[in-house]
């Protein structure tokens, strides 16, 4: 019997509990229960665009709180109706540059957006992080282009009425390209388009669950090149989730390395039942940042379910296309089994 602590990976950050979601549709989110925000005067600056805290240059780091500020601004990304207090920074780059604006480490459910000088929305993000390191429902904007000589306003806001302490970091954007190595196994999923219905390797998210096999070569290793991304379905934000299985090799241990052009979750799943499947362990790879996982505890030849997909449900700023590439390097697989996409009926037949 496999000894495994099946984790729903419920993370408790700033009093918020959330489970890692295996779904492809952005889940609904309820308003947090927070104490009343009481505006405080005088404030440190940054209450409105007229008192915005000036950023002299990038890179930039700061910390602060939105508690005691007033609710002056709000944007839909994708949630509207915020009554949370907000803080404003302003930055005028000397030359055109692309930046990442990151609230990792903030203590509450944040929202982050950028206006130009005319208060036209440039970029917006509500939920980027869902982890114990950077926080649950904490925001980040990647690859935001700022034109030289143009004044911009960066607004640190909150979802619903939430407020609290925040950290802000602004750095230059570094382009990320993760090429597919020669000889790799290519996913082959159809192009992601609006109203897409995944019948290729959508796993338990497909109408008829279907998985993709990743099989070892003669030495039990394999390189798998996948494509993931985002699309709209019936007006809602969806992400592409790739559900795969591998077979445990004779060593009893599978080592996985993942890298991607966008932040990507990689999960080991257990139990292998769509009615009760959960996350056994996870890592986050990319952009251009490798992550590692070791899977063990299965008998030789046993089926292991794995999952890859974006950390966010909506296409983030800085991705002109709605797709991006990722690569898995695997070792310790069982070798020499014919490759095919498999349906849920085939999965169940393995256990009969």
N, C-alpha and C positions, 0 to 999 in steps of 0.2 A: 504494500500500500504506500503510495507516494505521500510523504510527510511534507505538508505545505501549509503555511499560513496564508490563506486566501485573503488578500487585502482588497477592500474596496478603496483603499488609499484615501480615506477620508482625512482631509487636512484641516487642522484647526488653527486658523490665523486670525487674529483680531476678532475673535468671537464668531467667525464665520466657518461653517462646515460645508465642504463640497466634496463629492466623489469624482474621481476621474471618469469621464464620460466616454464610452465606446461608440456613441452614436455619431451620425453624420449631420444631424440638424442641430442648430444652435438651441440649447435648452432655454425655457423661460426662466426668468430670474425675479424673485420677489424683493420688495423694498426691505433693506436692512432696518432693524429696530435700533435706533440711536437716540441718545438724549437730545434735548432741544439745544440748538446752537444759539448762543447769546452773543451778538456782535459786541466787540470791545473797541472802544475809542480811547486814546489813539492807537493806531496799528503800525506795524513795522514798515508799511509800504506794500504795494502790489495788490491793493484791494480792487482797483479798476485799471483800465488801460491808461488812465490819466496819472496814476500813481504807480505804474508798473515798475518792478525792480529791473534795473538795467543790467544786461549781460554784456560784458565788454568784449569777450571773445570765446572761442571754442578751442580746446575742451573746457567744460564748465561743470562744477559740482556745487550743490548747495543742499540745505535741508530746511524744513520749516513746518508749519502747521496751517491747516485751513480753518481750524477752530477759531471762533471769534470774528471771522470775516463774514461778509454779506454774500448773498446769492445774486450775482450780476449777470451771469452768462449761462448758456446751455446749448448743446448741440446733440443731434441724433446720430449715434454711432454704436449700435443701432437703437439704443434706448433713449427715450425723451422724457420730459417731465421732471427733470432733476430740480430739487429745491436745495441742493447742497451748497455751502459756501465755497467760493473759489478764490484763487490767488493768481496774479498775472505777472509774467516776466515779459520783457521786450528785448529784442535783439535785431541789430541791423548789420548784416555781414558786409564786409568791404568788397568781397568778390562772391560770385555764385558758388555755393557749396551744397553738398548733401550731408545731412546729419541724422543721427539716431538720438531720440529723446526718450530717456528711460526713467521710470519711477520705481525700479526694483528696490525692494526693501521698505516700501511704504506700508503703513500699518492699517489701511482701510481700503474699501472698495472705491478705487479711483476712477476718474475719467480725465483724458488728456487731449487737448486739441490746440491747433495753431491757426491764427488769423493773419491775413495780410493787413496793410495799413488801412484799407477800406473795410475791414472786418468781414471780408469774404473768407469762408472756411478753406484752409489749405489741406489739413489732414486731421484725423480724429481717431482715437482708439479708446474703448472702454475696458475690455478684458483681454489681456495678453498672457499674464502669468497665472498659473494655478498650482503653485508649489509652496513648500515650506521654506524655501530660501528667499524668493523674491516676493511671495505673498499670493493670496487668493484674490482673483479679480483685480489684479494690479496692472497698470497700463504701460505700454511702450509704443513708440512710433519709430519705424525704421525707414531709412532712405527718403527723408523729407527734403525736397529741393528748395533752397532758399536763394533768391536772386540777389546779386550784389547791389547794394545801395537801397534796398527795400526794407522798410521797417516791418517787423513781425511781432505778434503777441502770442505768447505761449501761456495757456490757461491750465492750471492744475485744479481740477474739479472733482466731484464725487458722484457716484450713482445714487439715485433716490435722494435721501437727505444725509447721506453718510459724509463724515469728515474726520480729520485726524492728522497725524504726523506723516510727513512724506520726505522722501529723498529724491533729488532730481540730478541726473547726469546727462550732459549733452556732449557727444563726441562726433568726429567725422565718420561718415558711413564708409565702410570697406566693402566693395563689391565681392560677391561670393559666387564662385563657379565650381560645381562638383561634377567633373566629367565622368562618364561611364568608362571603366577600364576595358581594354580589348579582351574579347573572349567571355565577357560576362553574360549571365542569363538576363534577358531583357523582359520586363513585365508584360508589355504588349497591350495594356488596357486601352480602350478607345478614348479619344480626346474628350476632355471635360467640357461640356457645353451646358447652357441653361436648360433646365428641365431634364437633365441627365438622370437616368435610373440605372444604378450599378448592378448589372447582372454578370459581371466579369469576376471580381474578387471582393465583393462587398460583404462577404461573411454573413454574420447575423443581421446586418443592416439591409440585406437584399430580400426581396419578396420570397424567393427561394434561396436559402443560404448557400453561398458558393465560395469556395476557398481556392487559393492558388498554391500548388506545391513548389517548394524550393528544395532541390535535391542535390546531394553531394556528388562531386566528381570522384574519380578513382581513389583519391587520397582523402575523401571526406570533406573537402573544402568547396566553397561556392561563392561567387560574387554575384549579387542580384542588384540590378539597376531598376529603380522604380520611379514613377512619376505621380505626384499628388498635387493637390490644389483646392480650388474653391469654385462654386457655381451657385446659381439661384435656381430654386425649385419652388414653383407656385408662390413666388415673391419672397421666399424666406432664404436666409443664408445657410448653405450646406458646405461641408468639407468632404473630400474624397478620403475614405478609410479603406486601407488595403489589409485584408485578412488572409493570412497564409498559414500553411503548416509545413513542418519539417519532420524528419525521422531521427530519433536519437541514435547516434553511432555507438561503436563498441567501447569507446572510452568513458561513456556515461556523462559526458559534459560537452555542451555546445557553447562556444565562444562567439559573440556577435560584436561587431563594430559597426556603428552607423554614423554617416555624415550626410548633410543635406544643405540645400541652398536656402532653406527657411527653417525656423525652429520646428522640430518634428518629434513627436512622441514615438517611442518604440516600447511595446508591451509584450510580456509573456502573459498568456491568458490561461485561466484554470477556474473551475472545471470546464471540460469540453462539452458544454451543453448550452445552447443559445438561451434557454430559459433561466440559467443561473450563472452564466459566465461572468468572471470578474478579473481584475488586474492582479496578477501574482507578483509582478515586479515591473519596474519601468525605468527608462532613462530618457533624456532629451538630448538629441543631437542637432547640430547646425545652429546658425548658419556658419558653415566652414569651421565647425567645432566637433571633433569626434567624441562619441560617447561609447561606453562599453558595458556589456552584460554577459554574465555566465549563467547558463541554464543547466540545472542538474536535477537528479532525483527521479529520473524516468528509466525504465528498463530499455535495453537495447532494442531498437526497432519501434519503440513507442512513438505515437504521434504527439507532436508539440505544436500548440497554436501560438502564432505570433501576429502582431498587429503594428501597422505604421500609419501615421496620419498627422496633419498639422496640429499645432497646439491651439490654434484659433479657428473659429468657424467662418469668419468673414475675411475676404481678400484684403490683406493689409496694404497701406500705402507703400509705394516703392516697388510693387510688382506689376509692371505694365501688362504682363500676361497672367492668366489665372492659374498657371501650372508652374511647378518647379521640380527639380530632380533630386533624388536621394539615392544613396548606395549603401547596401549591406554587405559586409564581409563576414562569412560564416565558416567555422571549422568545427570538426567533431560530428559531422552529419553521417548518416548511413549513406553508402554509395550505391550507384547503379540500379536505380529504380526509375521506370519510365515517367517522364514529366507530363502532367495534364492538369487542367483546372477541374476541380471536383465539387460535386453538389453535396447538399446536406444528406441526401439519401445514401451517397457513397460513404460519407463520414460515419453514419450510423451503422452501416454494414460492417465497418471495422470491428465493432464491438458485439456483433451477433454471432 
